[in-house]
């Protein structure tokens, strides 16, 4: 792709240097060349994308320019409905399911002028932090992470300029970290989940993946809306065109461009993040120095550490109920993969009192975390404790700095706390290992303060070039 950012492509479309049709054709050519190896796409919407690109061009000729997404190809996780297109959620259960309508997030992307280029892979019903068979563009023997692995891989490999994923325990941020991309999990309810197959209603989030914080801000500008069709949807700050992208430049208080002056960044204690791969720890520490040199104040904070048991006690029964309500489970049990079938069965056996106790503990944890965020603007910590794992180690016992831990637990334990608390969090690259694998950094903030976490990420990306590194 000649473009590595939505912003750059948008400027050239707006100025007439490239047409939406030319951009879509280049994107499709890249898919043809790359996806035989990467295996990110489930469905490529070739004919429809070209029709939509032609429509985008006609609008431009009449002076209608919808947004910076006008004519920009966007990939959609195969958990999210696109009208008239198969939505399988990576499962044989829905192998022939055709979506009757667009999800709200797809409707809003279309209104902004985006071109839906295709559907990309997910773990079965998003029930895993891996996305087989998709391969990591940085090293085809490594996992992309998941469950939005197809979304991150498609953008990393130049097969789409942006993508939409979902995040229940880290499923936008984990693959963003593994694939060297930037991914935003918004505040709970900030982006509608209507038309998105649920995993856990209390923990599900929908958000963007792009090359940079600016790309994520451009997409978030388009998709962050109150939606009465989603019972968990909330109203955010007043919206205006390019509100979040504008905040990246000057800040809500009108500070100078890219300034970190006056921001307090909280750094959790070792007990919260350990064990960490030594290269991940080193990249994190170097990133903190970059923030300090940029004018931010680093403040040590002590965060409560929720257990995986707490997370699973909420997520499992909610997932089981969602599948039972739709008549899929246990009626179609034989069509599920072994892992998902087992977890749905386990979730159906959890007593109501245990679920309610977990929700009570979750509220206590969330309150504590929000109290800590009254003293700092954001938290800064690694996204995942290890770089992208070899595919054969996914779901296995792994060693992290001398400590044995189950790989799935390792991948989720630094991201899922912000799903429990419903807080906005963004992951972006902060370095590479000696094996040339990306290392992800995570910034989490107060409710509805996506502008702040994006601004911190954007400022970092003006001071470094990790997000610009090209694939080998």
ZIBEL-V801588 format. One record per residue. N is the residue number from 0. RES is the residue in one letter. PSI is psi in whole degrees, -180 to 180 (NA if undefined). OMEGA is omega in degrees with one decimal (999 if undefined). Layout:
BEGIN
n->{N:N}
res->{RES:RES}
psi->{PSI:PSI}
omega->{OMEGA:OMEGA}
END
This chain:
BEGIN
n->{0:1:2:3:4:5:6:7:8:9:10:11:12:13:14:15:16:17:18:19:20:21:22:23:24:25:26:27:28:29:30:31:32:33:34:35:36:37:38:39:40:41:42:43:44:45:46:47:48:49:50:51:52:53:54:55:56:57:58:59:60:61:62:63:64:65:66:67:68:69:70:71:72:73:74:75:76:77:78:79:80:81:82:83:84:85:86:87:88:89:90:91:92:93:94:95:96:97:98:99:100:101:102:103:104:105:106:107:108:109:110:111:112:113:114:115:116:117:118:119:120:121:122:123:124:125:126:127:128:129:130:131:132:133:134:135:136:137:138:139:140:141:142:143:144:145:146:147:148:149:150:151:152:153:154:155:156:157:158:159:160:161:162:163:164:165:166:167:168:169:170:171:172:173:174:175:176:177:178:179:180:181:182:183:184:185:186:187:188:189:190:191:192:193:194:195:196:197:198:199:200:201:202:203:204:205:206:207:208:209:210:211:212:213:214:215:216:217:218:219:220:221:222:223:224:225:226:227:228:229:230:231:232:233:234:235:236:237:238:239:240:241:242:243:244:245:246:247:248:249:250:251:252:253:254:255:256:257:258:259:260:261:262:263:264:265:266:267:268:269:270:271:272:273:274:275:276:277:278:279:280:281:282:283:284:285:286:287:288:289:290:291:292:293:294:295:296:297:298:299:300:301:302:303:304:305:306:307:308:309:310:311:312:313:314:315:316:317:318:319:320:321:322:323:324:325:326:327:328:329:330:331:332:333:334:335:336:337:338:339:340:341:342:343:344:345:346:347:348:349:350:351:352:353:354:355:356:357:358:359:360:361:362:363:364:365:366:367:368:369:370:371:372:373:374:375:376:377:378:379:380:381:382:383:384:385:386:387:388:389:390:391:392:393:394:395:396:397:398:399:400:401:402:403:404:405:406:407:408:409:410:411:412:413:414:415:416:417:418:419:420:421:422:423:424:425:426:427:428:429:430:431:432:433:434:435:436:437:438:439:440:441:442:443:444:445:446:447:448:449:450:451:452:453:454:455:456:457:458:459:460:461:462:463:464:465:466:467:468:469:470:471}
res->{X:X:X:X:X:X:X:X:X:X:X:X:X:X:X:X:X:X:X:X:X:X:X:X:X:X:X:X:X:X:X:X:X:X:X:X:X:X:X:X:X:X:X:X:X:X:X:X:X:X:X:X:X:X:X:X:X:X:X:X:X:X:X:X:X:X:X:X:X:X:X:X:X:X:X:X:X:X:X:X:X:X:X:X:X:X:X:X:X:X:X:X:X:X:X:X:X:X:X:X:X:X:X:X:X:X:X:X:X:X:X:X:X:X:X:X:X:X:X:X:X:X:X:X:X:X:X:X:X:X:X:X:X:X:X:X:X:X:X:X:X:X:X:X:X:X:X:X:X:X:X:X:X:X:X:X:X:X:X:X:X:X:X:X:X:X:X:X:X:X:X:X:X:X:X:X:X:X:X:X:X:X:X:X:X:X:X:X:X:X:X:X:X:X:X:X:X:X:X:X:X:X:X:X:X:X:X:X:X:X:X:X:X:X:X:X:X:X:X:X:X:X:X:X:X:X:X:X:X:X:X:X:X:X:X:X:X:X:X:X:X:X:X:X:X:X:X:X:X:X:X:X:X:X:X:X:X:X:X:X:X:X:X:X:X:X:X:X:X:X:X:X:X:X:X:X:X:X:X:X:X:X:X:X:X:X:X:X:X:X:X:X:X:X:X:X:X:X:X:X:X:X:X:X:X:X:X:X:X:X:X:X:X:X:X:X:X:X:X:X:X:X:X:X:X:X:X:X:X:X:X:X:X:X:X:X:X:X:X:X:X:X:X:X:X:X:X:X:X:X:X:X:X:X:X:X:X:X:X:X:X:X:X:X:X:X:X:X:X:X:X:X:X:X:X:X:X:X:X:X:X:X:X:X:X:X:X:X:X:X:X:X:X:X:X:X:X:X:X:X:X:X:X:X:X:X:X:X:X:X:X:X:X:X:X:X:X:X:X:X:X:X:X:X:X:X:X:X:X:X:X:X:X:X:X:X:X:X:X:X:X:X:X:X:X:X:X:X:X:X:X:X:X:X:X:X:X:X:X:X:X:X:X:X:X:X:X:X:X:X:X:X}
psi->{137:-10:138:11:148:-41:-46:-47:-40:-42:-40:-32:-45:-35:-4:10:-22:149:159:-38:-43:-40:-43:-41:-41:-39:-45:-38:-40:-40:-45:-38:-37:-33:-13:-34:-43:-39:50:-30:137:-42:129:122:62:-57:-44:-39:-40:-38:-44:-35:-40:-41:-42:-38:-43:-39:-41:-39:-25:2:5:113:108:-44:-178:-10:1:113:7:128:130:136:148:129:141:38:-7:130:132:123:130:6:146:133:102:-16:27:22:148:-21:-37:29:-30:15:124:126:130:-15:165:142:157:-42:-34:-42:-47:-36:-43:-42:-31:-4:4:154:120:111:-23:178:138:163:154:154:154:118:28:24:41:149:28:162:62:148:14:137:149:125:-24:-28:110:-10:-2:155:154:-8:179:-177:-6:42:-37:-36:-48:-41:-39:-42:-43:-36:5:21:1:149:-22:169:160:134:178:159:110:-30:3:13:-8:-44:-37:-53:-30:-42:-44:-33:6:27:175:128:136:123:112:177:144:126:-6:-32:130:140:9:129:7:125:123:150:-53:109:-32:-10:-12:138:153:138:178:156:133:-173:-22:168:-35:-42:-44:-38:-39:-44:-42:-37:-37:-31:-8:98:150:139:111:-16:-14:112:-15:5:143:158:134:-163:156:135:151:160:131:30:-47:-37:-36:-38:-30:-34:-54:-15:157:-27:11:23:169:169:132:16:137:3:132:-8:138:121:120:136:119:160:160:-37:-27:-38:-24:150:150:143:134:-36:-33:-45:-43:-44:-39:-47:-40:-40:-39:-36:-37:-44:-44:-46:-26:-3:-3:156:128:125:124:133:156:111:141:146:105:152:159:-31:-42:-48:-50:-32:-24:-48:-43:-53:-32:-40:-44:-44:-42:-41:-33:-40:-32:0:13:-39:132:7:-37:31:-38:-15:-14:154:160:-44:-50:-41:-45:-44:-37:-39:-46:-43:-34:-14:-4:126:150:-38:-34:-40:-45:-37:-41:-40:-36:-46:-35:-42:-38:-46:-47:-43:-42:-43:-42:-32:-42:-37:-5:-20:-17:163:-40:169:146:122:166:153:-51:151:-8:157:-178:128:152:143:-34:-12:-5:130:4:175:131:161:128:108:46:-3:132:129:147:135:-40:-42:-43:-44:-32:-22:-21:-12:-39:-25:-32:-15:-43:-39:-10:26:150:140:140:139:141:157:140:15:-180:150:174:-19:10:40:138:151:130:141:142:134:123:150:-169:160:136:10:48:-36:-37:-47:-37:-38:-40:-45:-43:-43:-43:-40:-14:-20:-11:173:22:-36:-10:-4:138:152:149:NA}
omega->{176.8:-176.1:174.7:176.5:174.7:-177.7:-178.9:179.5:-180.0:178.5:-177.1:173.6:-177.8:-178.2:177.1:-180.0:174.6:178.5:174.7:179.3:178.0:179.6:179.0:178.8:176.8:178.6:178.8:177.3:177.6:176.6:179.5:-176.7:-169.7:-164.7:173.2:179.9:-173.2:179.1:179.2:-172.4:170.7:179.6:173.5:-176.3:-172.0:-175.1:-178.7:179.9:179.0:175.1:-179.7:177.8:177.7:177.0:178.5:178.5:179.2:178.0:179.4:-179.2:177.6:178.8:179.1:176.3:-168.8:-178.1:176.5:176.2:-177.3:179.0:-175.8:178.3:179.5:177.3:-174.7:177.1:-175.3:171.2:-169.7:-172.7:168.0:-172.1:175.9:-176.4:178.6:172.4:-173.6:-175.0:177.4:-172.4:173.4:179.0:-177.1:-173.9:-177.4:-175.0:176.0:-177.2:-179.3:-178.3:174.7:165.7:180.0:-177.6:177.5:174.9:-176.5:175.6:178.6:178.4:178.7:177.5:-179.4:177.5:177.8:-172.8:179.3:177.9:-176.0:-167.6:172.2:165.3:-178.2:-178.2:177.5:-171.3:-179.6:175.5:175.7:-177.0:176.7:6.7:-174.1:-177.9:179.6:-179.2:179.7:-179.8:-171.6:176.6:-176.0:176.3:171.8:-164.4:-177.8:9.5:-179.9:-176.5:178.1:179.6:-178.1:-178.2:-179.7:180.0:-178.4:-177.2:178.1:-179.8:173.4:179.4:177.4:-179.3:175.2:175.6:172.0:-171.0:178.8:175.9:-178.3:-166.2:166.6:-173.0:-179.3:177.6:174.8:178.1:-178.4:-172.7:176.9:-179.6:174.7:-177.8:-176.9:165.1:-177.9:170.2:178.8:178.3:-175.2:175.0:-174.0:173.3:179.0:-178.0:177.3:180.0:-172.2:164.9:-180.0:-169.8:-177.1:-174.1:-175.4:173.7:175.0:-178.5:-173.6:169.9:178.2:178.6:-171.3:174.5:178.9:177.1:179.2:179.2:179.6:179.3:-179.2:175.3:-175.2:-168.2:-178.2:-179.4:170.4:-178.8:-178.9:179.2:177.3:-176.5:179.1:-178.8:178.8:174.4:177.6:176.5:179.6:-177.3:174.5:-179.5:176.1:-178.2:-174.7:176.7:178.0:-179.4:178.5:-173.6:-173.0:-177.0:-177.1:-177.5:176.8:174.9:-179.4:-177.9:172.1:-174.3:171.9:-177.0:175.4:179.9:175.7:-178.4:-178.0:179.5:-176.8:179.7:-177.7:-177.1:179.9:-172.4:-174.6:-1.5:177.4:168.6:-177.3:-179.8:175.3:179.1:-179.0:179.4:177.2:-178.9:178.1:178.6:178.2:176.9:177.0:178.0:179.4:179.7:177.5:174.9:-179.8:174.7:179.2:-176.4:177.2:-179.9:177.8:-176.4:169.6:-175.6:179.5:-178.8:173.6:178.7:177.6:179.6:-177.2:-178.5:175.2:-172.2:-174.7:-179.2:177.5:177.1:-180.0:179.8:-179.3:-179.0:177.0:179.7:-178.9:177.7:-178.9:-175.6:4.1:-172.4:-176.5:-173.9:-174.8:-179.0:178.6:168.5:-175.2:-176.6:-176.8:178.0:179.7:-177.5:177.4:176.3:179.9:-179.3:-179.3:-178.1:-177.4:-179.5:-179.7:-178.1:178.0:176.8:-179.3:175.8:178.9:177.5:176.3:179.0:177.7:179.7:177.5:178.1:-178.5:178.7:179.4:-178.7:179.5:176.3:177.9:-179.0:171.5:-177.8:179.7:179.9:178.9:169.3:-179.2:-177.4:176.6:176.7:176.0:-172.7:-179.9:172.6:-178.3:-176.5:167.2:-174.8:-176.9:179.5:-179.2:-179.7:-178.2:171.6:178.9:177.5:177.9:179.3:176.4:-178.9:177.7:-179.8:177.0:-170.2:-179.3:176.0:-179.9:-177.6:-173.7:-163.3:178.1:179.6:-173.1:176.5:-177.0:167.3:177.1:-178.1:179.1:-174.6:177.1:179.5:-179.4:175.0:178.8:-176.0:178.4:179.2:178.8:177.5:176.3:174.9:178.8:174.9:-178.1:174.3:-175.1:174.9:-175.8:175.3:179.9:-175.5:-177.8:177.7:176.7:179.5:173.4:-179.3:-178.5:-178.4:176.4:-179.0:177.1:178.7:-179.2:178.9:177.7:-178.1:170.6:-178.3:-179.1:179.7:-179.7:-177.8:-179.6:-177.3:-177.3:178.0:178.6:999}
END
